[in-house]
């Protein structure tokens, strides 16, 4: 990479400058879309999980054995 120590530092600095320059509405949109995406990801993962679909069929599902 040309100018190795300088170009990554300048890239990070420029990205931070752009982030700093955004308004509060942009951050609000970002947070809302991030939350919707996280909920969709978690919901899809929970519905497609092998752990949920095989509940009650393994040794871990039977719980500790007494006596």
Steps between C-alpha positions, in 0.01 A plus 500: 500500500645836409586723794405223741499677834349819361214384275312291763527779756375757248214265403387464861535874559294582192226251599485650849475847347206387284330334798545812710342713229172309482192640666291350778232384253756282324597341831135444587439328166812290552390388846146417382618297200764328713236400755259375230780300340610351831142399583453343156831315531418372849146400403614315190780329689268396780242356261765313297712386794583131528503535878139618511376247246660207684391604851415204716681239290853500636678409821530865598123547464417227750660689787697364794426148612384462856587219734 
